[in-house]
Amino acid sequence: MSKIKDILRLRFDAGLSLRDISKCCSVGPATVSEILSRFSTSGLSWPLPDETSDTELEKAVYKGKNSSRLKRQPDIALMHQELKRKGMTKLLLWQEYRDLDTATAYGYTQFCEHYQT
């Protein structure tokens, strides 16, 4: 069962508070609150129909939110070559990467994390 279903079940069936749900599911209370508010605006109702898959539920709850799966991967080999040039920094490379398409670009921290891996 997905964490989203667990959170919904604990809230609507068990009537637990946000803090208690966050402890049970090992997520922060803000995450629980966000999932519950997204669920309330998703058009779905509890209990969910039996045929609702975890993937369908996730798409309904997170519709409109940019998923990291949709992000454009930076060219690591090119980054490595460019960073050898004098005066070139990760920040400059990230700004160039972001300027190509900001909607599909990673933030600076994630950009740097991808370079390290």
GIKAUR-V987515 format. One record per residue. N is the residue number from 0. PSI is psi as a letter, one per 20 degrees, with the letter a starting at -180 (NA if undefined). D_FIRST is the distance of its C-alpha to the first C-alpha in whole Angstrom. Layout:
BEGIN
n-><N/N>
psi-><PSI/PSI>
d_first-><D_FIRST/D_FIRST>
END
This chain:
BEGIN
n-><0/1/2/3/4/5/6/7/8/9/10/11/12/13/14/15/16/17/18/19/20/21/22/23/24/25/26/27/28/29/30/31/32/33/34/35/36/37/38/39/40/41/42/43/44/45/46/47/48/49/50/51/52/53/54/55/56/57/58/59/60/61/62/63/64/65/66/67/68/69/70/71/72/73/74/75/76/77/78/79/80/81/82/83/84/85/86/87/88/89/90/91/92/93/94/95/96/97/98/99/100/101/102/103/104/105/106/107/108/109/110/111/112/113/114/115/116>
psi-><q/r/h/g/h/g/g/g/g/h/g/h/g/i/k/q/r/g/g/h/g/h/g/h/i/l/r/q/h/h/g/g/g/g/g/g/h/h/g/h/j/i/i/q/q/p/q/q/q/h/i/o/r/h/g/g/g/g/h/g/h/k/q/i/p/p/q/i/h/j/q/p/p/q/n/g/g/g/g/g/g/h/i/i/q/p/i/p/r/h/g/g/g/g/g/g/g/h/h/g/o/h/h/j/q/q/r/g/g/h/g/h/h/h/h/h/NA>
d_first-><0/4/7/8/6/7/10/11/10/12/15/16/15/16/19/18/20/19/20/18/15/16/17/14/12/14/15/19/20/21/17/16/19/19/15/17/20/19/16/20/22/19/21/17/17/15/14/13/14/13/13/12/10/8/11/13/11/12/15/16/15/17/20/23/22/23/21/22/21/24/26/30/30/33/36/36/39/41/40/41/45/45/44/47/50/51/50/47/44/40/40/43/41/38/40/41/37/36/39/39/36/34/31/30/31/29/31/33/31/28/31/33/30/30/33/33/30>
END
